[in-house]
């Protein structure tokens, strides 16, 4: 049989499924199929930009899946004091990224964002435009999705068995096998977590789009 698990946009990718019939240690399970959004391009930047004097306001950039999405986020930054003024204008044509300020006020970029965008300085004065060559494929900092199932005798790391059921690449290829449960469970908890290229696992990820996957099981 196949259990279909779904998640809506803006929900945490941690799923709790109450089972009518519990799984036991005799049951096997494997990841059969997935319909997942693209992996994040980057996990975002805390305090990405700051502006204002003498009181400074900081705005964060959440995880984003493409430079195009980053442009939408940057174009949406406003000074919400009356009147609400747009702070930045961002453009991308598939190769060249351009970031501009208007006449409202200067903006300071976080150094990590400066490095990511390949900009010359953290301070952007008014009436300033900077550009750089950026490519989605080269900037992608995530490697794959990890799918964990609570109480699973999952993948072996050379010392112990983890709760890792499978790994899923951005192109949909699944790396996983049949695994069994350590003991009986009535509530199935599944976690879908993106993994960075450096191996860092990003907990608390919020879905950027609707997603679903199928868990095949039997005895």
Secondary structure, DSSP 8 states (H G I E B T S, - for coil): -EEEEEE-TTSBSEEEEEEEEEE-TT-EEEEEEEE-----SB--EEEEEEE-SSS-EEEEE--BSSHHHHHHHHHT-EE-SSS-EE-EEEEE-SSEEEEEE-SS--EEE-HHHHHHHT-S-SEE-TT-EEEEE--HHHH--EEEEEEEETTEE--B-SSSB-SEEEEE-TTS-EEE--EEESS-EEEEEEEEEEEETTS-B--S-B-SS-EEEEEEEE-
